[in-house]
Amino acid sequence: MLIVNTPTIEGKNLEVLGMVSGNTVQSKNAFKDIGAGFRNLVGGEVGAYTKMLAEARDQAIQRMVDQAKSMGADAVVNVHFSSASIMSGAAEILAWGTAVKYI
């Protein structure tokens, strides 16, 4: 399935099926959170959180795609992402876009 952040797909006529979304909330265990706290003291990338957010993004995309497939979509256009801190060490990733069918 094609996933793009543009409102159209060049060379394709699209039938809009509706909005689709996927989200997930992820957290790290306490030991990794403590390690991240130490990293915060000295600066630099917090690898454990970078990996956590990448995995969360992939999961949110997959949930969005699954919803689009259930509607019979060929693609999702105008895809956006949002993130929010839910609590210390936990974040939500939301992916949303418009499910479309090629006509």
Backbone as ProteinMPNN parsed JSONL, in Angstrom:
{"seq_chain_A": "MLIVNTPTIEGKNLEVLGMVSGNTVQSKNAFKDIGAGFRNLVGGEVGAYTKMLAEARDQAIQRMVDQAKSMGADAVVNVHFSSASIMSGAAEILAWGTAVKYI", "coords_chain_A": {"N_chain_A": [[0.853, -1.178, 0.0], [0.536, 2.185, -0.855], [1.814, 4.956, 0.85], [1.646, 8.282, 1.417], [2.623, 11.731, 2.018], [1.498, 13.692, 0.573], [-1.304, 15.456, -0.896], [-2.362, 14.312, -3.179], [-1.844, 11.754, -5.72], [0.365, 11.663, -8.225], [-0.725, 11.217, -11.528], [-2.792, 9.512, -10.885], [-6.261, 9.002, -10.481], [-8.346, 9.603, -7.803], [-10.561, 8.132, -5.457], [-12.033, 9.217, -2.596], [-12.128, 7.576, 0.449], [-12.243, 8.005, 3.163], [-11.182, 9.241, 6.413], [-8.411, 7.77, 8.088], [-6.728, 6.295, 10.885], [-4.104, 5.554, 13.222], [-2.781, 4.594, 16.328], [-0.5, 4.431, 19.123], [0.665, 3.85, 22.426], [3.664, 3.983, 24.036], [6.145, 2.838, 26.358], [9.168, 2.876, 28.276], [11.056, 0.533, 30.262], [11.761, 0.819, 33.81], [14.543, 0.667, 34.335], [15.772, 1.378, 31.896], [14.742, 3.92, 31.775], [16.024, 5.155, 33.89], [18.642, 5.068, 32.914], [18.305, 6.764, 30.727], [17.848, 9.112, 32.08], [20.381, 9.628, 33.155], [21.734, 10.098, 30.747], [20.512, 12.436, 30.04], [21.675, 14.202, 31.794], [24.301, 14.549, 30.817], [23.951, 15.129, 28.174], [23.2, 14.69, 24.648], [22.034, 12.173, 22.286], [19.299, 10.161, 23.264], [19.304, 7.044, 22.999], [17.649, 4.813, 23.633], [15.097, 5.911, 23.786], [14.836, 6.986, 21.238], [14.773, 4.659, 19.696], [12.454, 3.52, 20.801], [10.478, 5.37, 20.001], [10.649, 5.166, 17.222], [9.814, 2.517, 16.826], [7.232, 2.78, 17.827], [6.155, 4.592, 15.987], [6.202, 3.006, 13.655], [4.37, 1.038, 14.407], [2.026, 2.564, 14.729], [1.67, 3.442, 12.09], [1.223, 0.95, 10.849], [-1.206, 0.201, 12.028], [-2.854, 2.225, 11.031], [-2.699, 1.634, 8.286], [-3.84, -0.937, 8.297], [-6.483, -0.269, 8.959], [-7.136, 1.24, 6.704], [-6.914, -0.737, 4.689], [-9.039, -2.373, 5.445], [-11.115, -0.867, 4.56], [-10.925, -1.109, 1.906], [-8.967, 0.352, 0.582], [-6.429, 1.604, -1.665], [-4.333, 3.225, -1.179], [-2.931, 5.61, 1.175], [-3.251, 8.963, 1.606], [-1.957, 12.294, 2.25], [-0.724, 12.0, 4.787], [-0.073, 12.396, 8.23], [1.733, 12.945, 11.313], [1.69, 12.816, 14.868], [2.854, 13.462, 18.139], [2.772, 12.884, 21.651], [3.476, 13.455, 25.051], [2.579, 11.22, 27.476], [3.005, 10.477, 30.087], [5.762, 10.542, 32.385], [8.329, 9.07, 30.664], [6.651, 7.781, 28.864], [5.049, 7.805, 25.716], [2.723, 8.89, 23.223], [2.126, 8.05, 19.87], [0.585, 9.167, 16.993], [-0.753, 8.448, 13.874], [-2.241, 9.678, 10.941], [-4.391, 9.948, 8.078], [-5.807, 10.123, 4.75], [-7.748, 7.648, 3.407], [-7.714, 6.224, 0.195], [-8.965, 5.132, -2.995], [-7.915, 3.872, -6.115], [-9.244, 5.052, -9.154]], "CA_chain_A": [[0.0, 0.0, 0.0], [1.279, 3.431, -0.947], [1.552, 5.909, 1.93], [2.315, 9.534, 1.061], [2.165, 12.898, 2.769], [0.95, 14.646, -0.386], [-2.765, 15.295, -0.978], [-2.722, 13.565, -4.383], [-0.817, 10.884, -6.278], [0.494, 12.058, -9.622], [-1.133, 10.23, -12.521], [-3.878, 8.658, -10.385], [-7.533, 9.578, -10.067], [-8.595, 9.014, -6.488], [-11.852, 8.181, -4.771], [-11.801, 9.346, -1.157], [-12.902, 6.631, 1.256], [-12.408, 8.568, 4.491], [-10.012, 9.375, 7.27], [-7.951, 6.598, 8.824], [-5.719, 6.648, 11.88], [-3.556, 4.498, 14.059], [-1.976, 5.163, 17.407], [0.036, 3.539, 20.138], [1.36, 4.473, 23.55], [4.813, 3.149, 24.375], [6.958, 3.28, 27.487], [10.384, 2.109, 28.564], [11.071, 0.035, 31.637], [12.377, 1.732, 34.781], [16.005, 0.67, 34.219], [16.124, 2.19, 30.733], [14.379, 5.287, 32.114], [17.12, 5.655, 34.726], [19.751, 5.299, 31.993], [17.984, 7.952, 29.95], [18.035, 10.242, 32.988], [21.818, 9.911, 33.176], [22.069, 10.692, 29.45], [19.994, 13.794, 30.081], [22.636, 15.015, 32.542], [25.499, 14.838, 30.032], [23.55, 15.549, 26.837], [23.311, 13.731, 23.553], [20.842, 11.411, 21.92], [18.859, 9.104, 24.167], [19.06, 5.974, 22.036], [16.519, 3.958, 24.007], [13.856, 6.605, 23.427], [14.802, 7.078, 19.78], [14.309, 3.35, 19.225], [11.071, 3.352, 21.241], [9.592, 6.186, 19.165], [10.654, 4.591, 15.867], [8.938, 1.339, 16.882], [5.862, 3.266, 18.013], [5.731, 5.153, 14.704], [5.921, 1.883, 12.757], [3.136, 0.389, 14.848], [0.912, 3.466, 14.415], [1.481, 3.366, 10.638], [0.614, -0.335, 10.514], [-2.612, 0.241, 12.438], [-3.531, 3.085, 10.068], [-2.784, 0.858, 7.043], [-4.828, -1.998, 8.508], [-7.806, 0.339, 8.875], [-7.346, 1.594, 5.294], [-7.153, -1.985, 3.957], [-10.384, -2.856, 5.767], [-12.042, -0.032, 3.797], [-10.686, -1.366, 0.487], [-8.103, 1.402, 0.038], [-5.194, 1.293, -2.381], [-3.291, 4.12, -0.68], [-3.296, 6.611, 2.173], [-2.63, 10.231, 1.229], [-1.987, 13.385, 3.232], [-0.406, 11.385, 6.074], [0.544, 13.246, 9.258], [2.09, 12.305, 12.575], [1.669, 13.644, 16.059], [3.312, 12.752, 19.332], [2.441, 13.55, 22.901], [3.945, 12.806, 26.268], [1.443, 10.798, 28.284], [3.54, 10.555, 31.444], [7.213, 10.422, 32.328], [8.788, 7.819, 30.067], [5.662, 7.189, 27.962], [4.631, 8.731, 24.662], [1.768, 8.423, 22.225], [2.344, 8.419, 18.478], [-0.64, 9.08, 16.214], [-0.611, 8.619, 12.429], [-3.551, 9.769, 10.31], [-4.408, 10.362, 6.687], [-7.041, 9.878, 4.011], [-7.756, 6.412, 2.622], [-8.209, 6.443, -1.156], [-8.998, 4.016, -3.938], [-7.639, 4.29, -7.481], [-10.38, 4.897, -10.062]], "C_chain_A": [[0.891, 1.231, 0.0], [0.84, 4.364, 0.169], [2.346, 7.161, 1.602], [1.794, 10.685, 1.905], [1.695, 14.015, 1.842], [-0.56, 14.424, -0.502], [-3.236, 14.512, -2.198], [-1.578, 12.632, -4.757], [-0.767, 11.178, -7.762], [0.115, 10.901, -10.553], [-2.264, 9.316, -12.087], [-5.111, 9.505, -10.102], [-7.946, 8.845, -8.799], [-10.039, 9.177, -6.048], [-11.549, 8.205, -3.279], [-12.716, 8.395, -0.4], [-13.134, 7.149, 2.67], [-11.105, 8.615, 5.266], [-9.697, 8.052, 7.955], [-6.877, 7.049, 9.807], [-5.233, 5.398, 12.593], [-2.734, 5.139, 15.142], [-1.463, 4.065, 18.327], [0.657, 4.387, 21.237], [2.445, 3.503, 23.986], [5.522, 3.72, 25.596], [8.177, 2.378, 27.613], [10.314, 1.614, 29.994], [11.885, 0.978, 32.525], [13.893, 1.791, 34.632], [16.464, 1.503, 33.027], [15.797, 3.653, 31.0], [15.462, 5.922, 32.981], [18.337, 5.969, 33.859], [19.54, 6.545, 31.158], [18.16, 9.208, 30.797], [19.503, 10.625, 33.097], [22.254, 10.58, 31.875], [21.627, 12.147, 29.421], [20.958, 14.724, 30.812], [23.825, 15.433, 31.685], [25.178, 15.289, 28.615], [23.739, 14.464, 25.808], [22.007, 12.993, 23.322], [20.555, 10.324, 22.943], [18.384, 7.953, 23.29], [17.86, 5.109, 22.353], [15.191, 4.602, 23.626], [13.728, 6.784, 21.922], [14.259, 5.779, 19.199], [12.838, 3.135, 19.59], [10.117, 4.132, 20.334], [9.551, 5.679, 17.73], [9.736, 3.368, 15.811], [7.477, 1.763, 17.021], [5.319, 3.848, 16.707], [5.362, 4.049, 13.722], [4.611, 1.192, 13.122], [1.912, 1.259, 14.532], [0.618, 3.448, 12.919], [0.772, 2.068, 10.269], [-0.861, -0.366, 10.9], [-3.431, 1.113, 11.495], [-3.74, 2.335, 8.752], [-3.825, -0.256, 7.167], [-6.25, -1.447, 8.394], [-8.122, 0.698, 7.42], [-7.646, 0.351, 4.462], [-8.568, -2.497, 4.212], [-11.465, -2.057, 5.036], [-11.888, -0.266, 2.29], [-9.772, -0.358, -0.183], [-6.897, 0.829, -0.697], [-4.023, 2.105, -1.828], [-3.842, 4.965, 0.452], [-2.526, 7.871, 1.808], [-2.742, 11.228, 2.38], [-1.72, 12.877, 4.654], [0.328, 12.375, 6.977], [0.846, 12.41, 10.491], [2.01, 13.32, 13.697], [2.21, 12.81, 17.215], [2.957, 13.572, 20.56], [3.017, 12.751, 24.061], [2.73, 12.489, 27.126], [1.784, 10.897, 29.773], [5.045, 10.42, 31.323], [7.598, 9.055, 31.762], [7.801, 7.147, 29.132], [5.204, 8.238, 26.956], [3.626, 8.065, 23.747], [2.229, 8.913, 20.859], [1.022, 8.182, 17.756], [-0.294, 9.328, 14.752], [-2.019, 8.715, 11.856], [-3.415, 10.279, 8.879], [-5.758, 10.054, 6.071], [-6.888, 8.62, 3.178], [-8.383, 6.704, 1.269], [-8.148, 5.159, -1.966], [-8.709, 4.583, -5.319], [-8.884, 4.057, -8.34], [-9.941, 5.14, -11.496]], "O_chain_A": [[1.866, 1.314, 0.747], [-0.354, 4.543, 0.408], [3.573, 7.118, 1.516], [0.685, 10.636, 2.436], [1.515, 15.153, 2.276], [-1.044, 13.324, -0.236], [-4.392, 14.091, -2.25], [-0.488, 12.704, -4.19], [-1.747, 10.966, -8.476], [0.57, 9.77, -10.386], [-2.661, 8.43, -12.844], [-5.007, 10.599, -9.547], [-7.899, 7.616, -8.735], [-10.652, 10.227, -6.243], [-10.881, 7.308, -2.763], [-13.932, 8.41, -0.587], [-14.117, 6.775, 3.311], [-10.076, 8.098, 4.832], [-10.597, 7.312, 8.351], [-6.203, 8.055, 9.589], [-5.868, 4.344, 12.563], [-2.054, 6.135, 14.896], [-1.937, 2.929, 18.301], [1.116, 5.504, 20.995], [2.169, 2.338, 24.272], [5.502, 4.927, 25.836], [8.193, 1.255, 27.11], [9.616, 2.184, 30.833], [12.613, 1.836, 32.024], [14.479, 2.863, 34.788], [17.437, 2.25, 33.13], [16.495, 4.539, 30.508], [15.778, 7.101, 32.818], [18.987, 7.0, 34.038], [20.48, 7.299, 30.907], [18.574, 10.249, 30.289], [19.837, 11.81, 33.127], [23.05, 11.519, 31.893], [22.304, 12.993, 28.836], [21.046, 15.907, 30.482], [24.309, 16.558, 31.812], [26.062, 15.788, 27.919], [24.368, 13.44, 26.073], [21.026, 13.16, 24.047], [21.466, 9.651, 23.425], [17.221, 7.894, 22.891], [17.127, 4.709, 21.449], [14.266, 3.915, 23.192], [12.62, 6.736, 21.387], [13.396, 5.792, 18.321], [12.064, 2.627, 18.778], [9.07, 3.616, 19.943], [8.506, 5.76, 17.085], [8.972, 3.204, 14.86], [6.592, 1.172, 16.403], [4.16, 3.624, 16.361], [4.342, 4.133, 13.038], [3.837, 0.809, 12.244], [0.877, 0.741, 14.113], [-0.545, 3.44, 12.515], [-0.167, 2.074, 9.473], [-1.679, -0.912, 10.159], [-4.577, 0.785, 11.188], [-4.822, 2.388, 8.169], [-4.602, -0.487, 6.241], [-7.12, -2.086, 7.801], [-9.242, 0.485, 6.956], [-8.539, 0.378, 3.616], [-9.221, -2.999, 3.297], [-12.599, -2.518, 4.908], [-12.629, 0.308, 1.492], [-9.8, -0.226, -1.407], [-6.416, -0.264, -0.398], [-2.864, 1.723, -1.988], [-5.052, 5.033, 0.668], [-1.299, 7.853, 1.711], [-3.499, 11.04, 3.332], [-2.4, 13.271, 5.602], [1.228, 13.091, 6.539], [0.295, 11.326, 10.687], [2.232, 14.515, 13.502], [2.033, 11.592, 17.249], [2.856, 14.798, 20.504], [3.034, 11.521, 24.039], [1.948, 13.378, 27.464], [0.976, 11.333, 30.593], [5.547, 10.197, 30.221], [7.235, 8.018, 32.316], [8.072, 6.049, 28.645], [4.998, 9.402, 27.299], [3.661, 6.855, 23.522], [2.668, 10.054, 20.714], [0.413, 7.121, 17.893], [0.379, 10.306, 14.427], [-2.897, 7.936, 12.228], [-2.445, 10.952, 8.529], [-6.727, 9.762, 6.773], [-5.995, 8.534, 2.334], [-9.434, 7.34, 1.181], [-7.389, 4.238, -1.664], [-9.201, 5.658, -5.661], [-9.505, 2.997, -8.266], [-10.757, 5.056, -12.414]]}, "name": "protein", "num_of_chains": 1, "seq": "MLIVNTPTIEGKNLEVLGMVSGNTVQSKNAFKDIGAGFRNLVGGEVGAYTKMLAEARDQAIQRMVDQAKSMGADAVVNVHFSSASIMSGAAEILAWGTAVKYI"}
